Amino acid sequence: MTTSRRTPTGAAVFSPAVTDAITTAAIDELVESGYARLAMDRVARRAGVGKSAIYRRWPSKQHMVVDVLALLSIPTGPAPDTGALRGDVRALMQSCFDWLTDPRIRAVLPDLVAESGRNPVLAEAVAHHVTRPRLIWARTALDRARDRGELAADDIDLVLDLLIAPVFWRLTHGRPVDDRYLDRLTDLTTGVAAT
Amino acid sequence: MTTSRRTPTGAAVFSPAVTDAITTAAIDELVESGYARLAMDRVARRAGVGKSAIYRRWPSKQHMVVDVLALLSIPTGPAPDTGALRGDVRALMQSCFDWLTDPRIRAVLPDLVAESGRNPVLAEAVAHHVTRPRLIWARTALDRARDRGELAADDIDLVLDLLIAPVFWRLTHGRPVDDRYLDRLTDLTTGVAAT
């Protein structure tokens, strides 16, 4: 039946090119202005579309940003597997550093962390799209270390925090992070793991 | 001369009670709405004054917030001095935890950290009023540990980060911090210090 290829009544048909343009514009606006100041008319202008093209896809700024987050944050590739805790922690730390210094992440993440304190829906979206996938990814390597007897199960949570928190804190306060810092933080993190 | 007590021509005379009311209102608005959404007319309404009373004191929202920050952040009392690194680090960590869980700090700090990435004047004000006084305060205790040979000079910076960054990261992601966590983080922090 040729009619099976007709658009079902009531379903919207969206041009993927327009969706991509809006998504890119939304990320750029998020980077430049932050969530609180992000304005739909600026996103529309930047994407070269009318505001209605945005609102047909997402009923609100929050819905749009929640979808956009998914594009910012998926860890790629398998977790490091050097065969030893120290090598894995150093590699995980490098990966977190590379992610946190990506210009888009660097601009957007502190803002999303702050907004999450006021907006539980956004907090859940940040956890779902940004924090949790990276935690699960890193935990794979730490679970292997635990299975090898190199890390107490109780300390996995603390080690996960140390992979990201000190570097995030330094970068958001405009302080430098170099290889020596990451090496020393790795010593410390794996030192306690061995106690 | 009685004229010496006259107000000098051109100098503004501000009622301290009004200044206090505006300052309190500004902090409350910062806690509720964040820096980006903070509106001067809401601060005025909350303080029970006209907007001109605010603008006579501060030419802009940024000037007002910079002044208000000074009230949020002075560490009180001397730095801990238990005579040993572990005791001092645990006490410093508790003090950072208490500060970060103060409801006003908890609401305002992540927002100021995020805004600092876009606003160098605010970043400098946050460093001057919020970060630096606490760093100097904590460093007093760590310098004593260094003088006792318990801590390498090169590691002081890393230990300062560990006093605050992991707890800040967990709290802003809605994850719990308990005494066991702080104890274990202290073990780790002082473990590397002893290497």
Interface residues (C-beta under 8 A of the other chain):
Chain A: G34 A36 R37 R106 A107 P110 D111 V113 A114 E115 S116 G117 R118 A123 A127 T131 D154 D155 L158 D161 L162 I164 A165 P166 F168 W169 R170 T172 H173 G174 Y181 R184 L185 D187 L188 T189 G191 V192 T195
Chain B: G34 A36 R37 R106 A107 P110 D111 V113 A114 E115 S116 G117 R118 A123 A127 T131 D154 D155 L158 D161 L162 I164 A165 P166 F168 W169 R170 T172 H173 G174 Y181 R184 L185 D187 L188 T189 G191 V192 T195
